[in-house]
């Protein structure tokens, strides 16, 4: 791990209550996007971020019907600011099984 404070900031940011429509999917997507953009690891930041989002959703009682890897490709697009956090959040919402 290269940047521990960046990872701690990502974890803090996802818990924000500042957004009225901040559901678990949005918080998980925010966590993943922050990890991807801060690049705390030497490599595979998108895969790790996808696993964080997946684990967050499962821990929140909203398991997903897809594997974490499906989110990683979308997070690549977030990292280059091609899409916003809202797209991965929408993906997570539709992938919920509960």
C-alpha atoms as one frame of an Amber mdcrd trajectory, in Angstrom:
protein
   0.000   0.000   0.000   1.424   3.348  -0.964  -0.970   5.937   0.473  -2.688
   4.998   3.728  -4.173   8.493   4.336  -5.857   8.400   0.911  -7.468   5.103
   1.791  -8.624   6.456   5.167 -10.115   9.500   3.414 -11.993   7.222   1.020
 -13.530   5.318   3.898 -14.567   8.553   5.618 -16.014  10.092   2.448 -18.330
   7.200   1.676 -20.093   7.624   5.023 -21.128  11.221   4.248 -24.743  12.132
   4.896 -24.476  15.382   2.876 -26.390  14.054  -0.092 -30.142  13.575   0.302
 -30.276  10.523  -1.968 -27.164   8.888  -0.507 -28.206   5.261  -0.296 -25.875
   2.302   0.176 -25.246   2.001  -3.556 -24.141   5.633  -3.780 -21.917   5.285
  -0.706 -20.309   2.106  -2.095 -19.744   3.784  -5.470 -18.240   6.822  -3.750
 -15.890   4.612  -1.762 -14.813   2.796  -4.915 -14.388   6.001  -6.931 -12.289
   7.604  -4.216 -10.008   4.578  -4.032  -9.644   4.523  -7.818  -8.888   8.237
  -8.087  -6.464   8.373  -5.166  -4.556   5.314  -6.462  -3.356   4.129  -3.027
  -1.891   0.907  -4.415   0.909   0.296  -6.882  -1.454  -1.564  -9.222  -4.950
  -3.047  -9.549  -6.678  -0.093  -7.904  -9.857  -0.675  -9.926 -10.099  -4.310
  -8.844  -9.507  -3.460  -5.190 -12.027  -0.611  -5.359 -14.611  -2.945  -6.893
 -14.046  -5.429  -4.077 -14.491  -2.639  -1.506 -17.800  -1.604  -3.079 -18.950
  -5.216  -3.280 -18.008  -5.886   0.341 -19.684  -2.670   1.464 -22.953  -3.662
  -0.202 -22.859  -7.169   1.277 -22.036  -5.805   4.729 -24.932  -3.327   4.413
 -27.286  -6.258   3.831 -27.656  -5.639   0.095 -25.840  -8.513  -1.641 -25.241
  -8.243  -5.360 -26.268 -10.617  -8.146 -23.031  -9.926 -10.042 -19.369 -10.494
  -9.250 -17.147  -7.619  -8.147 -15.216  -7.836 -11.410 -18.186  -6.471 -13.353
 -17.735  -3.170 -11.548 -13.975  -2.909 -12.173 -14.350  -1.978 -15.849 -16.737
   0.799 -14.964 -14.285   2.080 -12.351 -11.611   2.406 -15.037 -13.938   4.896
 -16.731 -14.424   6.712 -13.406 -10.656   6.966 -12.942 -10.253   8.825 -16.232
 -13.325  10.965 -15.454 -15.223   9.588 -18.430 -18.233   8.910 -16.191 -19.367
  10.155 -12.782 -20.021   8.258  -9.570 -23.716   8.143 -10.412 -23.267   5.472
 -13.096 -21.585   2.895 -10.818 -24.162   3.727  -8.128 -26.981   2.998 -10.578
 -25.241  -0.245 -11.567 -25.037  -1.296  -7.908 -28.701  -0.448  -7.357 -29.811
  -2.644 -10.232 -27.446  -5.468  -9.240 -28.879  -5.859  -5.737 -30.521  -9.144
  -4.886 -32.226  -7.953  -1.681
